[in-house]
């Protein structure tokens, strides 16, 4: 299946604010639509999406805002809770944000009268990433420029604290083994921690810096991907602590790496927001060149749909969506 590799967006959604971060819900919420959350300078907006690729009745894409949450400060990262359900009565929306004031905020809403939020204090510098425990959703892990990874309960109590050797850039939670956490550091080291013993059990090396983003492949949990400098790098953790495959991709510096949720050979990277545009590249491990190139006006954030080969990037008052082949 040949496709034109330079592609304009398949779909766009207009937003009221600059979009700093965008996140599809990676968990099944019990509804045919996909939940998406995006954060701007003041708000988090939660909405639903449906695409013609999954529903022939839909022309292109349908988007509907469910609720706008006042945040009062710039949103830097969003994580969805697996406890989010649209098929419950009443429904429950739960997510956590990281903000530029070094605090985490946990939001819980029934989309009617109940709207609660709790603030988690503890990080002393910028928070780069956060994630919920994927099975029960009773804990949140976060990584920061303060050289720590912290694990919190939903009351905001710190349950674990790992001291890093450089800023923590990405954190991922193993989908099956709930006590395994992956932490990627800016100095090019990726470590796996056992949350029971609170010890590091394995580490991988980029051998180049700065590592800006890393991701755990959920379709094949032996695979880890990252971007460091202007390259993407991929490890098979059973083989070596050094990358099995790497390639230069972004002329300036690479910013984000995200595995597709439907194919273990498909992943996307973004370059640094340039003066006007950000480049999105979609890669397939079977192809020497990127299979799709997209650009977004000063884009930020990168997220894959839970069941489609479709990814989204935020931008200036817009979210951009691209569809690729498997």
C-alpha positions as CSV (number, residue, x, y, z in Angstrom):
1,X,0.0,0.0,0.0
2,X,1.8,3.0,-1.2
3,X,0.9,6.3,0.2
4,X,2.0,9.8,-0.4
5,X,4.4,10.4,2.4
6,X,4.0,14.2,2.7
7,X,0.4,14.7,3.9
8,X,-1.7,17.5,5.0
9,X,-3.8,16.6,8.1
10,X,-6.7,14.3,7.6
11,X,-8.8,16.3,10.2
12,X,-8.6,19.3,12.4
13,X,-10.6,20.5,15.4
14,X,-10.7,24.2,16.3
15,X,-9.9,25.0,19.9
16,X,-10.4,28.2,22.0
17,X,-6.8,28.3,23.2
18,X,-3.3,27.4,22.2
19,X,-3.0,23.6,22.6
20,X,0.1,22.7,24.6
21,X,-0.7,19.0,25.1
22,X,-3.2,16.5,23.7
23,X,-4.0,13.0,24.9
24,X,-6.3,10.3,23.6
25,X,-7.6,8.1,26.5
26,X,-5.5,4.9,26.1
27,X,-8.0,2.9,28.1
28,X,-11.4,1.5,27.1
29,X,-14.1,3.8,28.5
30,X,-17.0,1.6,27.5
31,X,-18.2,3.9,24.7
32,X,-17.8,3.7,20.9
33,X,-16.3,7.2,20.8
34,X,-12.8,7.9,21.8
35,X,-12.1,10.4,24.6
36,X,-9.5,13.1,24.0
37,X,-8.2,15.7,26.4
38,X,-6.3,18.8,25.5
39,X,-4.7,21.5,27.6
40,X,-4.0,25.1,26.9
41,X,-3.0,28.2,29.0
42,X,-5.9,28.1,31.3
43,X,-8.2,25.1,30.6
44,X,-8.4,21.4,30.0
45,X,-11.0,20.4,27.5
46,X,-12.4,16.8,27.4
47,X,-14.2,15.7,24.3
48,X,-15.2,12.7,22.2
49,X,-14.1,11.8,18.7
50,X,-15.4,9.3,16.1
51,X,-13.8,8.8,12.8
52,X,-15.0,7.5,9.4
53,X,-12.2,4.9,9.6
54,X,-14.1,3.1,12.4
55,X,-17.7,4.1,11.6
56,X,-19.0,4.3,8.0
57,X,-21.9,6.5,9.2
58,X,-19.5,9.3,10.1
59,X,-18.4,11.8,7.5
60,X,-14.8,12.4,8.2
61,X,-14.7,13.0,11.9
62,X,-17.2,14.0,14.6
63,X,-15.9,15.9,17.6
64,X,-18.0,16.9,20.7
65,X,-16.8,18.8,23.8
66,X,-18.0,17.1,26.9
67,X,-16.6,19.6,29.5
68,X,-14.1,22.4,29.9
69,X,-12.2,22.3,33.2
70,X,-10.8,25.6,34.5
71,X,-7.1,25.0,35.3
72,X,-5.9,28.6,35.9
73,X,-2.4,27.9,34.7
74,X,-0.6,26.4,31.7
75,X,-1.1,22.7,31.2
76,X,2.1,20.8,30.5
77,X,1.1,17.2,30.6
78,X,-2.1,15.1,30.9
79,X,-2.6,11.5,32.0
80,X,-5.9,9.6,31.8
81,X,-7.1,7.3,34.5
82,X,-8.3,3.7,33.7
83,X,-11.2,4.5,36.1
84,X,-12.7,6.8,33.4
85,X,-16.0,5.3,32.3
86,X,-18.6,6.7,29.9
87,X,-20.8,3.6,30.3
88,X,-21.3,4.0,34.0
89,X,-24.2,5.9,35.7
90,X,-23.3,8.5,36.3
91,X,-20.2,8.6,34.0
92,X,-16.8,9.2,35.5
93,X,-14.0,11.3,34.0
94,X,-10.7,11.2,35.8
95,X,-7.4,12.6,34.7
96,X,-4.3,14.2,36.2
97,X,-2.4,17.2,34.9
98,X,1.1,18.6,35.4
99,X,1.4,22.4,35.4
100,X,4.0,25.1,35.2
101,X,3.7,25.7,39.0
102,X,5.3,22.2,39.7
103,X,2.1,20.8,41.0
104,X,0.0,17.8,39.9
105,X,-3.8,18.2,39.8
106,X,-6.2,15.3,39.9
107,X,-9.6,16.0,38.3
108,X,-12.7,13.8,38.8
109,X,-16.1,14.7,37.3
110,X,-19.4,13.0,36.6
111,X,-20.0,15.6,33.8
112,X,-22.8,17.0,35.9
113,X,-22.6,18.5,39.4
114,X,-19.6,16.6,40.8
115,X,-16.3,18.3,39.8
116,X,-13.5,17.7,42.2
117,X,-9.8,18.4,42.0
118,X,-6.9,17.7,44.3
119,X,-3.4,19.2,44.2
120,X,-0.3,17.1,44.7
121,X,2.7,19.1,46.0
122,X,6.3,17.9,46.2
123,X,8.2,18.4,43.0
124,X,10.7,21.3,43.2
125,X,11.0,21.9,39.4
126,X,9.2,21.5,36.1
127,X,7.2,18.2,35.7
128,X,7.9,16.6,32.3
129,X,5.6,13.5,32.3
130,X,3.1,11.6,34.4
131,X,1.1,8.3,34.1
132,X,-1.6,6.4,36.0
133,X,-1.1,2.8,37.2
134,X,-2.9,1.1,34.2
135,X,-4.8,-1.7,36.1
136,X,-6.5,-0.1,39.0
137,X,-5.6,3.5,38.5
138,X,-4.9,4.0,42.2
139,X,-1.5,5.6,41.8
140,X,0.2,8.2,39.6
141,X,3.9,8.4,38.8
142,X,5.6,11.6,37.7
143,X,9.1,12.7,36.6
144,X,10.7,16.1,36.9
145,X,13.6,18.4,36.2
146,X,14.2,18.1,40.0
147,X,15.9,14.7,39.3
148,X,13.2,12.6,40.9
149,X,10.5,10.1,39.9
150,X,7.7,10.1,42.5
151,X,4.7,7.8,42.9
152,X,1.6,9.2,44.5
153,X,-1.7,7.8,45.8
154,X,-4.9,9.6,44.8
155,X,-4.9,11.6,48.0
156,X,-1.5,13.1,47.0
157,X,0.6,11.2,49.4
158,X,4.1,10.2,48.1
159,X,4.3,6.4,48.1
160,X,7.8,6.1,46.4
161,X,10.6,8.4,45.5
162,X,13.5,7.6,43.1
163,X,16.5,9.8,42.9
164,X,17.6,10.2,39.3
165,X,21.0,11.4,38.0
166,X,19.5,14.0,35.6
167,X,16.1,15.4,34.7
168,X,13.3,12.8,34.3
169,X,11.8,13.2,30.8
170,X,9.4,10.2,30.4
171,X,7.7,7.7,32.7
172,X,5.7,4.6,31.5
173,X,3.9,1.9,33.5
174,X,4.0,-1.7,32.4
175,X,0.5,-2.7,31.3
176,X,0.5,-6.2,32.8
177,X,3.2,-6.2,35.5
178,X,1.8,-3.4,37.6
179,X,5.0,-3.1,39.7
180,X,7.3,-2.2,36.8
181,X,8.0,1.4,36.0
182,X,10.2,2.8,33.2
183,X,11.9,6.2,33.7
184,X,13.9,7.9,30.9
185,X,16.5,10.5,31.9
186,X,17.8,13.4,29.9
187,X,21.4,12.1,30.2
188,X,20.4,9.2,27.9
189,X,19.7,6.5,30.5
190,X,16.4,4.6,30.7
191,X,15.9,2.6,33.9
192,X,13.3,0.1,35.0
193,X,12.3,0.1,38.6
194,X,10.6,-2.5,40.7
195,X,8.0,-0.7,42.8
196,X,7.9,-3.5,45.4
197,X,11.6,-3.5,46.2
198,X,12.0,0.1,45.0
199,X,15.2,-0.9,43.2
200,X,16.3,-0.4,39.6
201,X,16.2,-3.8,37.8
202,X,17.5,-2.9,34.4
203,X,19.0,0.0,32.5
204,X,19.4,1.0,28.8
205,X,21.8,3.5,27.3
206,X,21.3,5.9,24.4
207,X,25.0,6.9,24.3
208,X,23.9,10.3,23.1
209,X,22.1,13.3,24.7
210,X,19.8,15.0,25.3
211,X,17.2,12.2,25.6
212,X,13.9,14.1,25.3
213,X,11.3,11.4,25.2
214,X,10.9,7.6,25.5
215,X,8.0,5.2,25.2
216,X,7.3,1.6,26.1
217,X,5.7,-0.4,23.2
218,X,2.4,-1.9,24.6
219,X,2.0,-4.3,21.6
220,X,5.4,-5.8,22.4
221,X,6.7,-4.9,25.9
222,X,10.3,-6.0,25.0
223,X,10.5,-2.9,22.8
224,X,11.5,0.6,24.0
225,X,11.8,3.6,21.7
226,X,13.2,7.1,22.3
227,X,14.5,10.2,20.7
228,X,17.8,11.7,21.7
229,X,19.6,14.5,19.8
230,X,18.2,14.3,16.3
231,X,17.8,10.5,16.2
232,X,15.2,7.9,17.1
233,X,16.5,4.8,18.9
234,X,14.9,1.4,19.5
235,X,15.9,-1.3,22.0
236,X,15.0,-4.9,22.4
237,X,15.5,-5.3,26.2
238,X,16.2,-9.0,25.9
239,X,19.2,-8.4,23.5
240,X,21.3,-5.5,24.7
241,X,21.4,-2.4,26.8
242,X,22.4,-0.5,23.7
243,X,20.0,0.4,20.8
244,X,19.3,-2.3,18.3
245,X,18.3,0.3,15.7
246,X,18.7,4.1,15.4
247,X,18.3,6.7,12.7
248,X,18.7,10.4,12.3
249,X,15.2,12.0,11.6
250,X,14.9,15.6,12.6
251,X,17.2,18.2,11.3
252,X,17.2,20.3,14.5
253,X,16.4,18.1,17.5
254,X,13.8,15.5,18.0
255,X,11.2,16.2,20.8
256,X,8.7,13.4,21.2
257,X,8.5,9.6,20.6
258,X,5.3,7.6,20.7
259,X,4.5,4.0,19.7
260,X,1.3,3.3,17.9
261,X,-1.1,1.3,20.0
262,X,-2.1,-1.0,17.2
263,X,1.1,-2.0,15.5
264,X,4.5,-2.8,17.2
265,X,6.4,-1.5,14.1
266,X,4.6,1.8,13.8
267,X,5.7,4.9,15.8
268,X,5.8,8.7,15.4
269,X,8.3,11.4,16.3
270,X,8.1,15.2,16.4
271,X,10.8,17.8,15.9
272,X,11.3,20.8,18.1
273,X,8.7,23.5,17.5
274,X,10.5,25.7,15.0
275,X,9.8,29.3,14.3
276,X,6.6,28.4,12.4
277,X,6.1,24.7,12.1
278,X,6.7,21.4,13.8
279,X,7.4,18.4,11.8
280,X,5.6,15.1,12.6
281,X,7.1,11.9,11.1
282,X,5.4,8.5,11.2
283,X,7.9,5.6,10.8
284,X,7.5,1.9,10.1
285,X,10.3,-0.4,11.1
286,X,10.0,-2.2,7.7
287,X,10.6,1.0,5.7
288,X,13.8,2.9,5.4
289,X,12.1,6.3,5.1
290,X,9.2,7.8,7.1
291,X,5.9,6.7,5.7
292,X,4.2,10.0,6.5
293,X,5.4,13.6,7.0
294,X,3.1,16.2,8.4
295,X,3.6,19.7,9.6
296,X,1.6,21.6,12.3
297,X,1.9,25.3,13.0
298,X,3.9,25.5,16.2
299,X,2.7,22.1,17.2
300,X,3.1,20.5,20.6
301,X,2.1,17.1,22.1
302,X,1.7,13.8,20.3
303,X,-0.8,11.1,20.9
304,X,-2.1,7.9,19.2
305,X,-5.6,6.7,19.0
306,X,-6.3,3.6,21.0
307,X,-7.5,1.4,18.1
308,X,-6.7,3.2,14.9
309,X,-3.4,4.0,13.2
310,X,-4.2,7.7,13.7
311,X,-2.2,10.3,15.7
312,X,-2.8,13.9,16.8
313,X,-0.7,16.9,17.6
314,X,-1.8,20.2,19.2
315,X,-1.1,23.6,17.8
316,X,-2.3,27.2,17.6
317,X,-6.0,27.0,18.4
318,X,-6.2,23.7,16.7
319,X,-5.7,19.9,17.0
320,X,-4.3,18.2,13.9
321,X,-5.0,14.5,13.1
322,X,-3.2,12.3,10.7
323,X,-4.2,8.8,9.5
324,X,-1.6,6.4,8.3
325,X,-1.6,2.8,6.9
326,X,-0.8,-0.2,9.0
